[in-house]
């Protein structure tokens, strides 16, 4: 086993924030084989999401690129082998060996073992847990000067709840959406919608399935309106304000979690 491909801060409380596509690094044997430039990889990763996890007392952030192992896909699809696995990109100088793939999957397994340990402990102390699975997504795939994707189909904030029991966790989900919309985002409201662009990835699915009734994992995808997705340049003011918007949700989520767990309405 290689060194952990994540860093973890364990705090006191039932709210967890993750940024599993924040990482950009590759271990040496993967870096030697990649056909992608750093810029090509960065464009498909979720840079800067790790800092946003400050909203929660417990934070879990990946340090390796999704092009080494994608923690948000099922295990059998977690290592991109062909262009069809990753937006048609020319991924590798040579096919990946079975041994290399196995080492990447060992990282995947170690991450999920740690995640399970953390969530089991929180549920044991508080009776339940809310996980905010933080991501970003591209909306100018036509190139640096290309058009912006249709805003009607690409909200600034997509709240993905397709992997959870929506009836049980409705108070938590609706509080999350309400608080994000209510935040004064530099004099306006964020465009926050549910399950328009994404319904949630495999990590949320696993959490919601493995800890059914005790865990509510919500995937929150921010459109990269706060940065230039082609150059990687960030608008610091917008970026910081997104962090503030996320921070405004934390206390409300805990209150709604406690209400659900107590059987309240």
Buried (B, 14 or more C-beta within 10 A) or exposed (E): EEEBBBEBEEEEBBBBBBBBBBBBEBBEBBEEBBEBEEEBBBBBBBBBBBBBBBBBBBBBBBBBBBBBBBBBBEBEEBBBEEEEBBEEBEBBEEEBEEEBBEBBBEBBBBBBEBBBEBBBEBBEEBBBBBBBBBBBBBBBEEEEEEEEBEEEEBBBBBBBBBBBEEEEBBBBBBBBBEBBBBBEBEEEEBBBBBBBBBBBBBBBBBBBEBBEEBBBBBBBBBBBBBBEBBEBEBEEEBBBBBBBBBBBBBEBBBEBBBBBBEEEE
